[in-house]
Amino acid sequence: MPPRPKKYICAFCRQNVKHIDYKNSKLLSQYLTFYRSIQSRFHTGVCLKHQKQLATSIKRARNMALLAAVRYDK
């Protein structure tokens, strides 16, 4: 039998994060693509619970103008 691959543990679960704050723009920007869209769970490696919190926090930060909604390059 081939060896089992290691089970990936969510970065937020490892640090016992209960709530993802929308004011932490440095953390939230790590989970955005080049064009400022939210990355999927497959790419981020975050569990479902924290991915939903992450998406909500990013959307709130965009509403408060803490994060840019679109990439502006010339």
C-alpha positions as CSV (number, residue, x, y, z in Angstrom):
1,M,0.0,0.0,0.0
2,P,1.3,3.5,-0.8
3,P,1.7,5.8,2.2
4,R,-1.1,8.1,3.0
5,P,-0.6,11.8,2.3
6,K,-0.5,14.0,5.3
7,K,-3.8,15.7,6.1
8,Y,-3.5,19.4,5.7
9,I,-4.6,21.5,8.6
10,C,-6.2,24.9,8.2
11,A,-3.8,27.8,9.1
12,F,-6.5,29.5,11.2
13,C,-7.4,26.2,13.0
14,R,-3.7,25.7,13.9
15,Q,-3.6,29.1,15.5
16,N,-7.0,28.7,17.2
17,V,-8.4,31.8,15.5
18,K,-12.1,32.2,16.5
19,H,-12.9,35.3,14.4
20,I,-11.2,36.8,11.4
21,D,-11.2,40.6,11.7
22,Y,-12.0,42.7,8.7
23,K,-9.7,45.5,9.9
24,N,-6.6,43.3,9.5
25,S,-6.0,44.2,5.8
26,K,-2.5,42.8,5.7
27,L,-3.8,39.3,6.5
28,L,-6.8,39.6,4.2
29,S,-4.7,40.7,1.2
30,Q,-2.8,37.4,1.4
31,Y,-6.0,35.6,0.3
32,L,-6.7,37.7,-2.8
33,T,-5.5,37.1,-6.3
34,F,-3.5,39.5,-8.4
35,Y,-6.8,41.0,-9.7
36,R,-8.2,41.3,-6.1
37,S,-10.7,38.4,-6.3
38,I,-11.0,36.0,-3.4
39,Q,-9.0,32.8,-3.7
40,S,-10.8,29.5,-3.4
41,R,-10.4,27.0,-0.6
42,F,-8.4,24.7,-2.9
43,H,-5.7,27.4,-3.3
44,T,-5.7,28.8,0.2
45,G,-6.0,25.5,2.1
46,V,-8.4,26.9,4.6
47,C,-11.3,24.9,6.0
48,L,-14.9,25.7,5.1
49,K,-15.7,27.5,8.3
50,H,-12.8,29.9,8.1
51,Q,-13.2,30.3,4.3
52,K,-16.7,31.7,4.9
53,Q,-15.4,34.0,7.6
54,L,-12.6,35.1,5.4
55,A,-14.9,35.9,2.5
56,T,-17.2,37.9,4.7
57,S,-14.3,39.8,6.2
58,I,-12.9,40.6,2.8
59,K,-16.3,41.9,1.6
60,R,-16.7,44.0,4.7
61,A,-13.2,45.5,4.3
62,R,-14.1,46.4,0.7
63,N,-17.2,48.1,1.9
64,M,-15.2,50.1,4.4
65,A,-12.6,50.9,1.7
66,L,-9.9,49.2,3.6
67,L,-9.2,46.9,0.6
68,A,-9.3,47.8,-3.1
69,A,-12.1,46.0,-5.0
70,V,-10.2,46.1,-8.4
71,R,-6.5,46.2,-9.3
72,Y,-5.6,49.5,-10.9
73,D,-2.6,49.2,-13.2
74,K,-1.6,51.3,-16.2
